[in-house]
Amino acid sequence: MRAYTSGSAYASGEERHKGTLSRGKPADFVVLGDDLLAVAPERIKDVAVLATVVGGVFVFDEAGLSA
């Protein structure tokens, strides 16, 4: 996961502006129904997406998190 977040921001020289959830950085992330590090690799495709946040705004919210 690090390769797709802070690692890719570092590789492109943008680690000061993106790559981690920090104040002042755009918040693009998903809320998942399971911990990807705890489920069996063959189950990752079945993990539910509960919410998606783009630029700090909920664009999908199955779980009622934005209320």
BAFITI-708389 format. One record per residue: residue number from 1; residue in one letter; x, y, z of N, C-alpha, C in turn. Coordinates in nm, 2 decimals, decimal comma, padded with zeros to 4 digits. Example, Ala and Ser with C-alpha at 12.3 -4.5 7.8 and 13.67 -1.06 7.14 Angstrom:
// residues 2
+-----+-----+--------+--------+--------+--------+--------+--------+--------+--------+--------+
:   n : res :     nu :     nv :     nw :    cau :    cav :    caw :     cu :     cv :     cw :
+-----+-----+--------+--------+--------+--------+--------+--------+--------+--------+--------+
:   1 :   A :  01,32 : -00,57 :  00,78 :  01,23 : -00,45 :  00,78 :  01,32 : -00,33 :  00,78 :
:   2 :   S :  01,28 : -00,22 :  00,71 :  01,37 : -00,11 :  00,71 :  01,29 :  00,00 :  00,79 :
+-----+-----+--------+--------+--------+--------+--------+--------+--------+--------+--------+
***
This chain:
// residues 67
+-----+-----+--------+--------+--------+--------+--------+--------+--------+--------+--------+
:   n : res :     nu :     nv :     nw :    cau :    cav :    caw :     cu :     cv :     cw :
+-----+-----+--------+--------+--------+--------+--------+--------+--------+--------+--------+
:   1 :   M :  00,08 : -00,12 :  00,00 :  00,00 :  00,00 :  00,00 :  00,09 :  00,13 :  00,00 :
:   2 :   R :  00,20 :  00,12 :  00,07 :  00,28 :  00,23 :  00,07 :  00,33 :  00,27 : -00,06 :
:   3 :   A :  00,36 :  00,18 : -00,15 :  00,40 :  00,21 : -00,29 :  00,30 :  00,29 : -00,37 :
:   4 :   Y :  00,17 :  00,27 : -00,33 :  00,07 :  00,34 : -00,41 :  00,03 :  00,48 : -00,34 :
:   5 :   T :  00,09 :  00,50 : -00,22 :  00,05 :  00,63 : -00,15 :  00,17 :  00,72 : -00,13 :
:   6 :   S :  00,24 :  00,70 : -00,02 :  00,35 :  00,79 :  00,01 :  00,47 :  00,76 : -00,08 :
:   7 :   G :  00,48 :  00,64 : -00,12 :  00,59 :  00,60 : -00,22 :  00,58 :  00,66 : -00,35 :
:   8 :   S :  00,46 :  00,66 : -00,41 :  00,44 :  00,72 : -00,54 :  00,45 :  00,88 : -00,53 :
:   9 :   A :  00,41 :  00,94 : -00,42 :  00,42 :  01,08 : -00,40 :  00,57 :  01,12 : -00,39 :
:  10 :   Y :  00,65 :  01,04 : -00,32 :  00,79 :  01,06 : -00,31 :  00,86 :  01,05 : -00,45 :
:  11 :   A :  00,82 :  00,94 : -00,52 :  00,88 :  00,92 : -00,65 :  00,86 :  01,03 : -00,75 :
:  12 :   S :  00,75 :  01,10 : -00,74 :  00,72 :  01,21 : -00,83 :  00,75 :  01,35 : -00,77 :
:  13 :   G :  00,82 :  01,35 : -00,65 :  00,86 :  01,47 : -00,59 :  00,75 :  01,55 : -00,53 :
:  14 :   E :  00,64 :  01,49 : -00,50 :  00,52 :  01,56 : -00,45 :  00,48 :  01,52 : -00,31 :
:  15 :   E :  00,58 :  01,46 : -00,23 :  00,55 :  01,42 : -00,10 :  00,51 :  01,53 :  00,00 :
:  16 :   R :  00,54 :  01,65 : -00,03 :  00,50 :  01,76 :  00,05 :  00,36 :  01,80 :  00,03 :
:  17 :   H :  00,30 :  01,75 : -00,08 :  00,16 :  01,79 : -00,12 :  00,06 :  01,68 : -00,12 :
:  18 :   K :  00,11 :  01,55 : -00,12 :  00,02 :  01,44 : -00,13 :  00,09 :  01,31 : -00,08 :
:  19 :   G :  00,01 :  01,20 : -00,07 :  00,07 :  01,08 : -00,03 :  00,04 :  01,03 :  00,11 :
:  20 :   T :  00,00 :  01,12 :  00,20 : -00,04 :  01,08 :  00,34 : -00,16 :  01,16 :  00,37 :
:  21 :   L : -00,23 :  01,12 :  00,47 : -00,35 :  01,19 :  00,52 : -00,30 :  01,29 :  00,63 :
:  22 :   S : -00,28 :  01,41 :  00,58 : -00,22 :  01,52 :  00,67 : -00,29 :  01,65 :  00,64 :
:  23 :   R : -00,29 :  01,74 :  00,74 : -00,36 :  01,87 :  00,72 : -00,29 :  01,94 :  00,60 :
:  24 :   G : -00,38 :  02,00 :  00,52 : -00,34 :  02,07 :  00,40 : -00,32 :  01,99 :  00,28 :
:  25 :   K : -00,33 :  01,86 :  00,29 : -00,32 :  01,77 :  00,17 : -00,46 :  01,73 :  00,13 :
:  26 :   P : -00,48 :  01,71 : -00,01 : -00,61 :  01,66 : -00,05 : -00,64 :  01,52 :  00,01 :
:  27 :   A : -00,76 :  01,50 :  00,06 : -00,79 :  01,37 :  00,12 : -00,87 :  01,29 :  00,02 :
:  28 :   D : -00,80 :  01,20 : -00,04 : -00,85 :  01,10 : -00,13 : -00,83 :  00,96 : -00,07 :
:  29 :   F : -00,94 :  00,89 : -00,02 : -00,92 :  00,76 :  00,04 : -01,05 :  00,69 :  00,03 :
:  30 :   V : -01,04 :  00,56 :  00,07 : -01,16 :  00,47 :  00,08 : -01,17 :  00,42 :  00,22 :
:  31 :   V : -01,29 :  00,39 :  00,26 : -01,31 :  00,32 :  00,39 : -01,36 :  00,18 :  00,35 :
:  32 :   L : -01,29 :  00,08 :  00,40 : -01,31 : -00,06 :  00,36 : -01,38 : -00,14 :  00,47 :
:  33 :   G : -01,45 : -00,24 :  00,44 : -01,52 : -00,32 :  00,54 : -01,43 : -00,42 :  00,61 :
:  34 :   D : -01,31 : -00,44 :  00,56 : -01,21 : -00,53 :  00,63 : -01,07 : -00,47 :  00,62 :
:  35 :   D : -00,98 : -00,52 :  00,70 : -00,84 : -00,48 :  00,70 : -00,77 : -00,56 :  00,59 :
:  36 :   L : -00,72 : -00,49 :  00,49 : -00,66 : -00,56 :  00,38 : -00,53 : -00,64 :  00,42 :
:  37 :   L : -00,47 : -00,60 :  00,53 : -00,36 : -00,67 :  00,58 : -00,39 : -00,79 :  00,66 :
:  38 :   A : -00,52 : -00,81 :  00,70 : -00,56 : -00,92 :  00,78 : -00,64 : -01,02 :  00,70 :
:  39 :   V : -00,69 : -00,99 :  00,59 : -00,77 : -01,09 :  00,51 : -00,68 : -01,17 :  00,42 :
:  40 :   A : -00,72 : -01,29 :  00,39 : -00,64 : -01,37 :  00,30 : -00,64 : -01,31 :  00,16 :
:  41 :   P : -00,52 : -01,32 :  00,10 : -00,51 : -01,25 : -00,03 : -00,62 : -01,28 : -00,13 :
:  42 :   E : -00,67 : -01,40 : -00,13 : -00,77 : -01,44 : -00,23 : -00,91 : -01,37 : -00,19 :
:  43 :   R : -00,92 : -01,32 : -00,07 : -01,04 : -01,25 : -00,03 : -01,04 : -01,10 : -00,05 :
:  44 :   I : -00,93 : -01,04 : -00,09 : -00,92 : -00,90 : -00,10 : -01,02 : -00,85 : -00,20 :
:  45 :   K : -01,04 : -00,92 : -00,31 : -01,14 : -00,87 : -00,41 : -01,28 : -00,87 : -00,36 :
:  46 :   D : -01,31 : -00,93 : -00,25 : -01,44 : -00,94 : -00,19 : -01,47 : -00,83 : -00,08 :
:  47 :   V : -01,36 : -00,76 : -00,04 : -01,37 : -00,66 :  00,06 : -01,46 : -00,55 :  00,02 :
:  48 :   A : -01,56 : -00,51 :  00,10 : -01,66 : -00,41 :  00,06 : -01,60 : -00,27 :  00,07 :
:  49 :   V : -01,64 : -00,18 : -00,02 : -01,60 : -00,04 : -00,01 : -01,72 :  00,03 :  00,06 :
:  50 :   L : -01,70 :  00,08 :  00,18 : -01,81 :  00,15 :  00,25 : -01,82 :  00,29 :  00,22 :
:  51 :   A : -01,71 :  00,36 :  00,19 : -01,72 :  00,50 :  00,15 : -01,59 :  00,54 :  00,07 :
:  52 :   T : -01,61 :  00,64 : -00,02 : -01,50 :  00,69 : -00,10 : -01,50 :  00,84 : -00,08 :
:  53 :   V : -01,38 :  00,90 : -00,05 : -01,36 :  01,04 : -00,03 : -01,26 :  01,09 : -00,13 :
:  54 :   V : -01,30 :  01,20 : -00,20 : -01,22 :  01,26 : -00,30 : -01,21 :  01,41 : -00,27 :
:  55 :   G : -01,08 :  01,45 : -00,25 : -01,07 :  01,60 : -00,22 : -01,13 :  01,64 : -00,09 :
:  56 :   G : -01,15 :  01,54 :  00,00 : -01,21 :  01,57 :  00,13 : -01,36 :  01,57 :  00,13 :
:  57 :   V : -01,42 :  01,53 :  00,01 : -01,57 :  01,52 :  00,00 : -01,61 :  01,38 : -00,02 :
:  58 :   F : -01,71 :  01,33 :  00,06 : -01,76 :  01,20 :  00,04 : -01,83 :  01,20 : -00,10 :
:  59 :   V : -01,79 :  01,11 : -00,18 : -01,86 :  01,09 : -00,31 : -01,94 :  00,96 : -00,32 :
:  60 :   F : -01,91 :  00,87 : -00,22 : -01,99 :  00,75 : -00,20 : -01,99 :  00,71 : -00,06 :
:  61 :   D : -02,10 :  00,68 :  00,00 : -02,11 :  00,66 :  00,14 : -02,22 :  00,55 :  00,17 :
:  62 :   E : -02,18 :  00,43 :  00,16 : -02,27 :  00,32 :  00,18 : -02,30 :  00,30 :  00,33 :
:  63 :   A : -02,20 :  00,34 :  00,42 : -02,21 :  00,32 :  00,56 : -02,27 :  00,43 :  00,64 :
:  64 :   G : -02,31 :  00,54 :  00,58 : -02,36 :  00,66 :  00,65 : -02,26 :  00,73 :  00,73 :
:  65 :   L : -02,13 :  00,73 :  00,68 : -02,02 :  00,80 :  00,76 : -02,02 :  00,95 :  00,75 :
:  66 :   S : -02,08 :  01,00 :  00,64 : -02,07 :  01,14 :  00,62 : -02,18 :  01,22 :  00,69 :
:  67 :   A : -02,27 :  01,15 :  00,76 : -02,38 :  01,22 :  00,83 : -02,33 :  01,28 :  00,96 :
+-----+-----+--------+--------+--------+--------+--------+--------+--------+--------+--------+
***
